[in-house]
Amino acid sequence: MPVYGASQIALNLQHRLGNAGSHDPRVFVRAYRAFVPDGEQEIAGGFSARPVGKVPVRAFAEVRLTQNSFGTDIRPAAYVVTELAPASLPLDFTLETYAGAGYVGGEAATGFVDGQIAATREIARFEGHGGSPVRVSLGAASWGGAQKDASRIDVGPTMRIDLSVGEVPARISLDWRERVGGDAAPDAGLAATISTRF
């Protein structure tokens, strides 16, 4: 059974190329490692920009060095991702969405698509360390992704904790992801995500 969405760690470093207006060109290096037996690990570098400045879609071109149980491969990739701001919904809910699609060449070349949508509502706010606010939100979400020989769609409840560590924003997400489409492992279960940016 193919695996899609197992435990992993990732890092993405980006550098803006001066003051280039709404196209916001950047160079980047990113890396990740999957925490499963013979799990894939990858490092990539490339360039990104918004092709149409005011449209919240970013295009990427990169070269990936990928190592997995089948060996090591250098692969080119191109893809686009949305950069949509959160939107307000009735009853004080907030909508967050993301979608991406692209193609990666080399061995096992494949197109790919992924996305998520979440509607959450803040249920608590309190003062954290250093006086910065901590916000707790509950809601429901759906996650999906597909590539050659692997696909899945999950739905379930989500809890999000937004806080700051000093001047650095961070989010802790706890989700129950019930697989309702596709056949990629794992079947269903709890997903915990810690993310930050600086």
Buried (B, 14 or more C-beta within 10 A) or exposed (E): EEBBBBEEEEEEEEEEEEEEEEBBBBEBBBBBBBEEEEBBBBBBBBEBBBEEEEEEBBBBEBBBBBBBEEEEBEBBBEBBBBEEEEEEEEEEBBBBBBBBBBEBBBEBEBEBBBBBBBBBEBEEEEEBEEEEEBBBBBBBBBBBBBBEEBBBBBBBBBBBBBBBEEEEBBBBBBBBBBBEEBEBBBEBEEBEEEEEEE
